[in-house]
Amino acid sequence: MIIAGLTLAALAAGLHVVIFYLESLAWTSPRARAIFGTTEESARATRELAFNQGFYNLFLAILAGAGVIATAAGATTVGLTLAFAGLGSMAAAAAVLALSSPDKRGAAARQGILPAAAVVVLLLALL
């Protein structure tokens, strides 16, 4: 069960690295604008905000990824602490998005399902 939880955590971290790329590096590209539903003008106007937000996603991915690596290396307490901090923050951020912007509930679900599932599976593995 721990392997399943760590796999979900790694997938969540990977997804948040992709989100980092889209927000911080590719925000004004046609692909990123299509994914986020922004116009060229609004993407240019929000570039700095998206750049910063992308790094939040990267830092959460690093936290969760470091937790996966540490847990797999045998440092279970440290690893799971890091993983739960990163995954819990990802899931909480998705919940905030869903509650504050009902029109973005689909995006919130896409970014929050993997970390929430990882938290549940890892908690079950600890029982």
Beta strands, then each sheet from edge to edge (+ up, - down):
end
